[in-house]
Amino acid sequence: MKNPAGHVQQIGYPEVAEVVSQLDPSTAAALISAASDISLVLDDAGRVVRARLSRPDSQLEQAQNWVGRTLADVVSVECRDKVEALLDDARAGRARKWRHLNHPDRDGRTLPIEYSAIRLSDGQLLVFGRDLRSVTELQKRLVESHQAMERDYQRMRQMEARYRLLFETAPEPMLVVDASNRRILEANAAAERALGTQARKQSGRLLTDCFDSNERNGLDALMTSVLSAGRGDVARARLAGAGSETALAMTLFRHDNQSLFLVRLSQQGLVSTEGAEDNRALTLDALGASPDGFVVTDAGGIVVTANQAFADLCQVGHPNALLGESLDRWLGRSGVDLSVLLANLRQRGSVRLFATTLRGENGLQTQVEMSARAVDVRGRHYLSFSVRDVATRVEDQTTPDGLTRSASQLTELVGRVPLKDIVGETAELIEKLCIEAALDLTRDNRASAAEMLGLSRQSLYVKLRQYGLGDLGDRTDR
């Protein structure tokens, strides 16, 4: 409302009551429908006299069956006390509060509604509610996302704990140095003993300050070389103060978008050969402690070694129990997935993000992504697989648009087309989707796709031409 000066006046409850009292019944009904999803008229005993919906909805339409029943009878047991409080407030004319009530239906689903109530002049009660299904679904997805984040955070903490244990218990002196300013970030206990300067308490100290002043130019050149090439030769340098000579090996790595040096010291002479062996041992230890599964097989898929994470996915107590067994024993589609992986490794040498399932010894199936690489070690051919559990990801449960549209179109044919024709068209739709999925899983490898679908290559090519999938003009069997 505006006063003569054109300023907006704040409207209080008396003004609203006066405006509403002047509305005709049809306008008042439209106003209630616009302000709520469902409105109920109750008698003084709380029995539903009339029910009105603001929009058609299959689940809300159950409210038409509530007429003649009390509101407390159509809500879940835990909500009955809230119904009494809602109606008592309306009868006494107290300040209105919104109450969250749940209505169960015959399908076992729950309809959440937020209600408020007012007492009418004739003694009846007007109860109007807002549909909370969309809010409840958002809350559910938020909780799922939060739980997934908590699990990922716990895994990261476990992985950091393993790194700390490896770093601190390593007998070799090791330093982590910031590549941008050459300052020490971390030093293990062995480095503290070797430097004799309590390096742990001197974080931020320049690495070159730990060595004799005559060695600093050579160390700067070594760090520059490692930063540009990613690796450098082993160098010798004399420590400051003590004057003992040490061998120094430096490796560049990235963490949190930051370039860091891992500096290893050894007073046992040059560590070029020993350092390579230490790197291999460190790599094996890291893979063994990785939270993701890691397994190595021979060219035929027989397990040679695996880490504990992969054994856990297979529900096996120790990785040694996997040795000598075929990887196909645990892959989801027995006889198919391993064949597809081996075929792609023979052709391309590597596979990334292959989606499949792992079957545990106790029957548990886990959704995983596998990446694989063919490697040659001392003249022998091996296959390494990295396995990541993706079951914790919050997946989108919506149906692909194409399938949804096709299904709705098919249902519209009921009554106009014989059932036999509808079933035939549905079968063709599913067959086309399955062929597309097989081609996607095998990265367009027609031979592997045919094996996955249980078809001969000729039958697969016939169906590809039938559905217009792929370009078969110049293709040959792979």
DRENGU-492920 format. One line per field, with one value per residue (C-alpha): residue in three letters; x, y, z; residue number from 1. Coordinates in Angstrom, 2 decimals. Layout:
# DRENGU-492920
r	ALA_... .
east	X_... .
north	Y_... .
up	Z_... .
k	NUM_... .
# end
This chain:
# DRENGU-492920
r	MET_LYS_ASN_PRO_ALA_GLY_HIS_VAL_GLN_GLN_ILE_GLY_TYR_PRO_GLU_VAL_ALA_GLU_VAL_VAL_SER_GLN_LEU_ASP_PRO_SER_THR_ALA_ALA_ALA_LEU_ILE_SER_ALA_ALA_SER_ASP_ILE_SER_LEU_VAL_LEU_ASP_ASP_ALA_GLY_ARG_VAL_VAL_ARG_ALA_ARG_LEU_SER_ARG_PRO_ASP_SER_GLN_LEU_GLU_GLN_ALA_GLN_ASN_TRP_VAL_GLY_ARG_THR_LEU_ALA_ASP_VAL_VAL_SER_VAL_GLU_CYS_ARG_ASP_LYS_VAL_GLU_ALA_LEU_LEU_ASP_ASP_ALA_ARG_ALA_GLY_ARG_ALA_ARG_LYS_TRP_ARG_HIS_LEU_ASN_HIS_PRO_ASP_ARG_ASP_GLY_ARG_THR_LEU_PRO_ILE_GLU_TYR_SER_ALA_ILE_ARG_LEU_SER_ASP_GLY_GLN_LEU_LEU_VAL_PHE_GLY_ARG_ASP_LEU_ARG_SER_VAL_THR_GLU_LEU_GLN_LYS_ARG_LEU_VAL_GLU_SER_HIS_GLN_ALA_MET_GLU_ARG_ASP_TYR_GLN_ARG_MET_ARG_GLN_MET_GLU_ALA_ARG_TYR_ARG_LEU_LEU_PHE_GLU_THR_ALA_PRO_GLU_PRO_MET_LEU_VAL_VAL_ASP_ALA_SER_ASN_ARG_ARG_ILE_LEU_GLU_ALA_ASN_ALA_ALA_ALA_GLU_ARG_ALA_LEU_GLY_THR_GLN_ALA_ARG_LYS_GLN_SER_GLY_ARG_LEU_LEU_THR_ASP_CYS_PHE_ASP_SER_ASN_GLU_ARG_ASN_GLY_LEU_ASP_ALA_LEU_MET_THR_SER_VAL_LEU_SER_ALA_GLY_ARG_GLY_ASP_VAL_ALA_ARG_ALA_ARG_LEU_ALA_GLY_ALA_GLY_SER_GLU_THR_ALA_LEU_ALA_MET_THR_LEU_PHE_ARG_HIS_ASP_ASN_GLN_SER_LEU_PHE_LEU_VAL_ARG_LEU_SER_GLN_GLN_GLY_LEU_VAL_SER_THR_GLU_GLY_ALA_GLU_ASP_ASN_ARG_ALA_LEU_THR_LEU_ASP_ALA_LEU_GLY_ALA_SER_PRO_ASP_GLY_PHE_VAL_VAL_THR_ASP_ALA_GLY_GLY_ILE_VAL_VAL_THR_ALA_ASN_GLN_ALA_PHE_ALA_ASP_LEU_CYS_GLN_VAL_GLY_HIS_PRO_ASN_ALA_LEU_LEU_GLY_GLU_SER_LEU_ASP_ARG_TRP_LEU_GLY_ARG_SER_GLY_VAL_ASP_LEU_SER_VAL_LEU_LEU_ALA_ASN_LEU_ARG_GLN_ARG_GLY_SER_VAL_ARG_LEU_PHE_ALA_THR_THR_LEU_ARG_GLY_GLU_ASN_GLY_LEU_GLN_THR_GLN_VAL_GLU_MET_SER_ALA_ARG_ALA_VAL_ASP_VAL_ARG_GLY_ARG_HIS_TYR_LEU_SER_PHE_SER_VAL_ARG_ASP_VAL_ALA_THR_ARG_VAL_GLU_ASP_GLN_THR_THR_PRO_ASP_GLY_LEU_THR_ARG_SER_ALA_SER_GLN_LEU_THR_GLU_LEU_VAL_GLY_ARG_VAL_PRO_LEU_LYS_ASP_ILE_VAL_GLY_GLU_THR_ALA_GLU_LEU_ILE_GLU_LYS_LEU_CYS_ILE_GLU_ALA_ALA_LEU_ASP_LEU_THR_ARG_ASP_ASN_ARG_ALA_SER_ALA_ALA_GLU_MET_LEU_GLY_LEU_SER_ARG_GLN_SER_LEU_TYR_VAL_LYS_LEU_ARG_GLN_TYR_GLY_LEU_GLY_ASP_LEU_GLY_ASP_ARG_THR_ASP_ARG .
east	0.00_1.16_0.41_-0.39_3.32_3.94_5.87_5.29_3.60_4.28_1.13_0.35_-1.94_-5.11_-4.68_-4.15_-7.24_-9.30_-8.15_-8.78_-12.24_-13.28_-12.37_-15.10_-15.00_-13.52_-10.70_-9.98_-9.80_-7.41_-5.26_-5.03_-4.15_-1.41_0.10_0.07_0.33_-2.48_-5.25_-7.53_-10.68_-11.11_-13.97_-13.32_-12.54_-9.74_-11.64_-10.99_-14.10_-12.60_-9.24_-7.99_-4.81_-3.18_-1.83_-2.37_0.09_-0.20_1.13_-0.70_-3.99_-4.15_-5.44_-8.86_-9.12_-8.58_-12.09_-13.95_-10.78_-8.91_-5.62_-3.84_-4.96_-3.31_0.16_2.97_2.95_5.80_3.94_0.67_1.84_2.72_-0.81_-2.32_0.05_-0.80_-4.56_-4.34_-2.42_-5.06_-7.99_-6.37_-5.43_-1.75_1.08_1.13_4.07_4.92_4.90_6.63_4.32_4.91_2.10_2.73_1.10_0.29_3.50_5.68_6.76_6.57_4.99_6.59_4.36_4.94_1.62_0.21_-3.37_-5.84_-9.29_-12.16_-15.07_-17.47_-15.27_-13.68_-9.92_-8.11_-4.86_-2.57_0.70_3.80_5.24_8.77_9.72_12.20_13.79_14.01_15.69_18.24_18.94_19.44_21.92_23.72_24.12_25.38_27.89_29.04_29.52_31.52_33.72_34.24_35.34_37.74_39.12_39.68_41.54_43.74_44.59_45.49_47.66_49.40_50.01_51.67_53.85_54.88_55.76_57.85_59.57_60.41_61.55_63.74_67.37_68.63_68.77_66.09_65.04_62.05_63.03_60.88_62.14_61.10_63.13_65.52_64.43_63.99_60.37_60.83_63.68_63.49_65.23_68.16_68.76_68.67_71.37_73.48_73.35_73.80_71.90_68.43_67.14_63.63_63.71_65.19_62.44_62.83_66.62_68.33_69.55_72.92_73.45_73.77_76.91_80.33_80.36_82.64_79.97_77.08_77.58_77.67_74.49_72.70_73.70_72.50_69.09_68.72_69.54_67.06_64.35_64.71_65.34_63.35_66.35_70.04_73.31_74.55_76.89_79.35_79.36_80.96_78.67_79.04_80.79_81.59_83.42_82.49_81.82_78.48_76.88_73.76_70.95_68.05_64.62_61.91_58.24_54.97_52.58_49.59_50.72_54.11_57.51_59.59_62.98_63.48_67.13_68.81_72.17_74.58_78.01_78.63_79.99_78.19_74.67_74.05_73.52_72.30_70.03_68.30_67.68_66.40_64.05_62.66_62.22_60.50_58.20_57.28_56.63_54.44_52.42_52.05_50.67_48.50_44.77_44.02_44.38_47.48_48.11_50.69_49.99_51.83_50.79_47.96_46.41_47.86_48.55_52.24_51.99_49.35_49.00_46.79_44.18_43.49_43.31_40.72_38.61_38.73_37.88_41.10_43.08_46.58_47.89_49.85_46.52_46.04_49.30_48.99_45.27_43.75_42.58_39.42_38.34_37.38_36.40_32.66_31.91_33.79_35.58_34.73_36.30_39.77_39.65_38.72_41.54_44.14_43.05_43.35_46.74_48.08_46.88_47.54_49.85_47.66_44.04_42.57_39.44_37.92_34.64_33.86_33.05_35.13_33.54_34.81_35.26_32.26_29.99_30.43_30.54_32.37_32.18_35.75_37.74_40.83_43.83_46.43_49.84_51.98_55.59_58.72_61.05_64.28_62.90_59.61_56.18_53.95_50.71_50.20_46.68_45.60_42.15_40.13_36.93_34.31_31.34_31.59_30.89_27.46_25.99_23.34_20.28_18.53_17.80_19.54_17.43_17.28_15.88_13.34_12.04_11.79_9.97_7.42_6.83_6.27_3.70_1.74_1.24_-0.81_-4.34_-3.33_-0.72_-0.81_1.25_3.40_4.59_5.28_7.34_9.31_10.13_11.17_13.47_15.13_15.67_17.30_19.41_20.71_21.54_23.40_25.46_26.34_27.37_29.56_31.29_31.89_33.34_35.66_36.60_35.07_36.82_34.26_35.73_35.75_32.25_30.92_32.47_31.01_27.52_27.78_27.47_29.55_31.35_29.11_25.97_27.34_28.10_24.59_23.11_25.47_24.21_20.62_20.85_23.23_25.96_29.58_31.18_31.74_32.82_36.58_36.73_38.37_38.13_40.31 .
north	0.00_3.57_6.76_9.99_10.84_7.65_5.86_2.14_1.45_-1.70_-3.85_-5.46_-8.33_-6.15_-4.68_-8.16_-9.47_-6.55_-7.16_-10.92_-10.43_-8.45_-11.26_-13.30_-17.12_-17.97_-15.44_-16.69_-20.28_-19.22_-17.40_-20.50_-22.71_-20.33_-20.23_-23.99_-27.34_-28.93_-27.47_-29.37_-28.27_-30.03_-30.00_-29.15_-32.83_-32.86_-34.87_-34.05_-32.50_-31.35_-31.70_-29.48_-29.76_-26.81_-29.05_-32.63_-35.07_-38.85_-39.05_-35.98_-37.28_-39.79_-36.81_-37.32_-40.58_-38.78_-37.26_-38.60_-39.60_-37.65_-36.05_-38.07_-41.31_-40.47_-39.56_-41.84_-42.84_-40.55_-37.50_-37.86_-35.71_-32.96_-33.14_-32.55_-29.61_-28.13_-28.29_-27.10_-23.99_-23.25_-23.74_-21.50_-18.83_-19.00_-18.00_-20.39_-22.77_-24.92_-28.63_-31.31_-34.34_-37.56_-39.40_-43.10_-44.57_-48.08_-48.34_-47.92_-44.41_-41.36_-38.04_-35.23_-32.15_-29.00_-27.80_-24.71_-24.24_-21.45_-21.48_-20.22_-18.15_-21.12_-23.20_-25.31_-25.51_-24.68_-26.62_-25.80_-27.52_-27.32_-30.36_-31.11_-33.96_-31.88_-30.56_-34.08_-35.37_-32.54_-33.29_-36.96_-36.19_-33.72_-36.41_-38.91_-36.38_-35.56_-39.25_-39.76_-36.78_-38.17_-41.54_-39.87_-37.69_-40.75_-42.47_-39.43_-39.36_-43.05_-42.51_-39.54_-41.70_-44.35_-41.71_-40.34_-43.82_-44.56_-41.17_-41.25_-44.88_-44.76_-45.40_-43.08_-39.30_-37.57_-33.96_-32.40_-29.04_-26.38_-26.11_-22.46_-21.02_-23.96_-24.05_-27.19_-28.14_-31.50_-33.72_-37.23_-38.44_-39.89_-36.49_-34.79_-37.13_-36.75_-32.94_-32.63_-29.33_-30.42_-29.88_-30.53_-27.28_-25.33_-25.67_-22.83_-23.04_-22.92_-26.32_-24.85_-23.67_-27.35_-27.72_-26.15_-22.71_-23.99_-26.49_-24.08_-23.11_-26.78_-27.48_-24.55_-25.89_-29.39_-28.10_-26.03_-29.09_-31.30_-28.64_-28.39_-32.07_-33.76_-35.75_-35.20_-37.06_-38.06_-35.42_-35.31_-32.47_-31.70_-31.01_-27.76_-27.84_-31.57_-31.52_-35.11_-35.80_-37.23_-38.43_-36.52_-37.66_-35.40_-36.20_-33.77_-34.45_-32.51_-32.11_-29.74_-27.94_-27.32_-28.55_-30.21_-31.91_-35.20_-35.08_-38.29_-38.28_-41.20_-41.42_-44.85_-43.39_-42.63_-43.96_-44.18_-47.94_-48.20_-45.21_-46.91_-49.96_-47.76_-46.02_-49.36_-50.46_-47.17_-47.53_-51.09_-50.01_-47.13_-49.38_-51.95_-49.31_-47.60_-47.34_-48.31_-51.91_-52.86_-56.26_-57.60_-60.63_-62.52_-62.23_-64.71_-62.93_-65.13_-63.10_-62.62_-60.05_-57.80_-55.34_-55.57_-53.13_-55.46_-58.43_-56.52_-55.88_-59.63_-60.38_-62.33_-62.06_-61.84_-60.98_-64.28_-66.12_-64.52_-65.76_-68.25_-67.56_-66.11_-62.50_-63.62_-65.36_-62.01_-59.86_-59.19_-60.73_-64.00_-64.88_-61.52_-58.60_-60.14_-61.04_-57.45_-56.08_-58.46_-57.68_-53.94_-54.31_-56.34_-53.71_-50.46_-51.31_-49.55_-49.22_-46.39_-46.25_-49.59_-49.91_-53.34_-55.10_-57.23_-60.30_-60.98_-64.45_-63.84_-62.69_-58.92_-57.10_-53.78_-51.27_-50.45_-48.68_-50.42_-48.95_-51.31_-51.21_-53.84_-53.85_-55.85_-56.73_-58.60_-59.96_-61.18_-59.76_-58.63_-56.70_-54.20_-53.24_-50.31_-50.88_-48.05_-48.54_-46.11_-47.39_-44.37_-41.85_-40.30_-41.49_-39.79_-42.05_-40.47_-42.53_-41.60_-39.19_-41.39_-44.35_-42.20_-40.63_-43.95_-45.62_-42.81_-42.96_-46.70_-46.41_-43.94_-46.72_-48.85_-49.21_-48.15_-50.77_-54.53_-55.68_-57.88_-54.85_-52.83_-55.68_-56.04_-52.32_-52.42_-55.39_-53.49_-50.47_-52.59_-54.48_-51.21_-49.82_-53.03_-52.95_-49.28_-50.08_-53.00_-50.84_-48.15_-50.62_-52.19_-48.81_-49.76_-53.15_-55.09_-58.55_-58.00_-56.47_-59.51_-61.79_-59.70_-59.87_-63.59_-62.97_-63.96_-61.14_-61.59_-61.31_-58.18_-56.53_-57.35_-55.63_-52.66_-52.14_-52.66_-49.90_-47.63_-47.81_-47.11_-46.80_-50.26_-49.13_-49.67_-51.61_-54.95_-57.36_-56.58 .
up	0.00_-0.66_1.21_-0.68_-0.77_-2.71_0.05_0.72_4.06_6.04_6.12_9.48_10.41_10.82_7.34_5.84_7.65_6.33_2.74_2.94_4.47_1.40_-1.05_-2.66_-2.11_-5.52_-5.11_-1.58_-2.88_-5.66_-3.09_-0.88_-3.89_-4.97_-1.47_-0.85_-2.64_-0.63_1.55_3.93_5.74_9.09_11.55_15.19_15.93_13.37_10.73_7.05_5.46_2.13_0.38_-2.45_-4.55_-6.30_-9.11_-10.32_-8.75_-8.53_-4.98_-3.67_-5.06_-2.19_-0.12_-1.76_0.23_3.54_3.57_6.59_8.44_11.10_10.11_12.82_11.10_7.77_9.06_10.29_13.96_15.01_13.60_15.54_18.45_15.96_14.51_17.95_18.58_15.16_15.76_19.39_18.30_15.64_18.06_20.70_18.16_19.10_16.75_13.83_13.41_10.41_11.25_9.16_8.78_6.83_5.05_4.22_1.11_-0.06_-2.12_0.97_0.01_2.26_1.30_3.37_3.82_5.89_7.39_9.05_10.31_11.12_12.69_10.53_11.74_11.56_13.91_11.19_10.69_7.45_7.10_4.18_3.31_1.15_-0.65_0.68_-1.67_-3.67_-0.46_0.98_-2.19_-2.08_1.58_0.76_-2.01_0.27_2.94_0.34_-0.97_2.55_3.37_0.18_1.06_4.57_3.17_0.72_3.53_5.71_2.89_2.38_6.09_6.01_2.95_4.65_7.72_5.54_3.89_7.29_8.52_5.42_5.57_9.26_9.48_6.35_7.41_4.67_5.39_3.31_2.90_1.16_-0.37_-2.03_-5.61_-5.93_-3.04_-2.24_1.42_3.53_4.24_5.97_7.20_8.62_11.77_9.82_8.16_11.55_12.81_9.65_9.58_13.32_13.35_14.37_10.85_12.02_14.03_11.16_8.56_6.12_6.14_2.74_1.59_0.60_4.22_5.23_3.08_2.90_1.27_-1.52_-2.57_-2.91_-6.55_-7.55_-5.57_-7.21_-10.64_-9.68_-8.54_-11.71_-13.82_-11.95_-12.19_-15.97_-16.79_-14.02_-12.81_-12.22_-11.69_-8.28_-6.82_-3.94_-1.44_1.93_4.87_6.77_10.10_10.33_7.04_6.10_2.44_1.41_-1.80_-2.76_-5.09_-6.00_-7.51_-8.61_-7.80_-7.67_-4.75_-4.53_-7.70_-6.12_-7.37_-4.66_-4.43_-2.60_-1.53_-0.35_1.41_1.71_3.26_1.78_-1.48_-4.74_-4.76_-8.50_-8.47_-4.91_-5.47_-8.39_-6.24_-3.43_-5.87_-6.96_-3.36_-2.48_-5.50_-4.50_-0.91_-2.07_-4.40_-1.66_0.71_-1.94_-1.11_-4.74_-5.87_-7.84_-9.46_-11.92_-14.13_-16.82_-20.47_-19.90_-16.93_-14.15_-10.99_-10.23_-7.43_-5.86_-3.01_0.07_-1.32_-4.27_-1.90_0.16_-2.95_-3.69_-0.03_0.43_3.64_2.14_-1.36_-1.45_-1.71_-5.16_-6.65_-9.50_-9.97_-13.13_-12.85_-14.64_-11.41_-9.85_-12.84_-13.22_-16.62_-16.48_-19.71_-21.33_-19.44_-19.24_-22.93_-23.80_-21.63_-23.07_-26.63_-26.07_-24.35_-27.27_-29.74_-27.87_-25.00_-22.43_-21.29_-19.22_-17.02_-18.05_-16.09_-14.63_-11.34_-8.98_-7.41_-3.89_-2.46_-0.17_-2.98_-2.61_-5.96_-6.21_-9.06_-10.17_-12.87_-14.21_-16.00_-17.40_-19.03_-20.76_-19.50_-20.30_-17.44_-18.20_-21.43_-19.93_-20.73_-17.84_-17.44_-14.59_-13.51_-11.32_-9.78_-8.23_-6.22_-7.61_-5.58_-3.21_-5.89_-5.81_-9.06_-11.10_-11.03_-13.99_-17.05_-20.33_-22.34_-25.38_-23.48_-21.62_-24.80_-26.61_-23.72_-23.48_-27.23_-27.05_-24.26_-26.37_-28.94_-26.53_-27.91_-31.40_-32.32_-31.54_-28.53_-30.78_-32.77_-29.59_-28.09_-31.32_-31.41_-27.72_-28.38_-31.22_-28.95_-26.21_-28.77_-30.23_-26.77_-25.82_-29.02_-28.44_-24.85_-25.98_-28.60_-26.00_-23.46_-26.06_-27.58_-30.95_-31.11_-33.15_-32.44_-28.67_-28.78_-30.62_-27.99_-25.17_-26.73_-27.54_-31.29_-34.26_-36.07_-39.12_-36.97_-35.29_-38.65_-39.87_-36.82_-37.18_-40.73_-39.59_-36.96_-38.88_-36.22_-37.23_-40.65_-42.13_-45.55_-45.21_-41.93_-41.49_-38.56_-35.64 .
k	1_2_3_4_5_6_7_8_9_10_11_12_13_14_15_16_17_18_19_20_21_22_23_24_25_26_27_28_29_30_31_32_33_34_35_36_37_38_39_40_41_42_43_44_45_46_47_48_49_50_51_52_53_54_55_56_57_58_59_60_61_62_63_64_65_66_67_68_69_70_71_72_73_74_75_76_77_78_79_80_81_82_83_84_85_86_87_88_89_90_91_92_93_94_95_96_97_98_99_100_101_102_103_104_105_106_107_108_109_110_111_112_113_114_115_116_117_118_119_120_121_122_123_124_125_126_127_128_129_130_131_132_133_134_135_136_137_138_139_140_141_142_143_144_145_146_147_148_149_150_151_152_153_154_155_156_157_158_159_160_161_162_163_164_165_166_167_168_169_170_171_172_173_174_175_176_177_178_179_180_181_182_183_184_185_186_187_188_189_190_191_192_193_194_195_196_197_198_199_200_201_202_203_204_205_206_207_208_209_210_211_212_213_214_215_216_217_218_219_220_221_222_223_224_225_226_227_228_229_230_231_232_233_234_235_236_237_238_239_240_241_242_243_244_245_246_247_248_249_250_251_252_253_254_255_256_257_258_259_260_261_262_263_264_265_266_267_268_269_270_271_272_273_274_275_276_277_278_279_280_281_282_283_284_285_286_287_288_289_290_291_292_293_294_295_296_297_298_299_300_301_302_303_304_305_306_307_308_309_310_311_312_313_314_315_316_317_318_319_320_321_322_323_324_325_326_327_328_329_330_331_332_333_334_335_336_337_338_339_340_341_342_343_344_345_346_347_348_349_350_351_352_353_354_355_356_357_358_359_360_361_362_363_364_365_366_367_368_369_370_371_372_373_374_375_376_377_378_379_380_381_382_383_384_385_386_387_388_389_390_391_392_393_394_395_396_397_398_399_400_401_402_403_404_405_406_407_408_409_410_411_412_413_414_415_416_417_418_419_420_421_422_423_424_425_426_427_428_429_430_431_432_433_434_435_436_437_438_439_440_441_442_443_444_445_446_447_448_449_450_451_452_453_454_455_456_457_458_459_460_461_462_463_464_465_466_467_468_469_470_471_472_473_474_475_476_477_478 .
# end
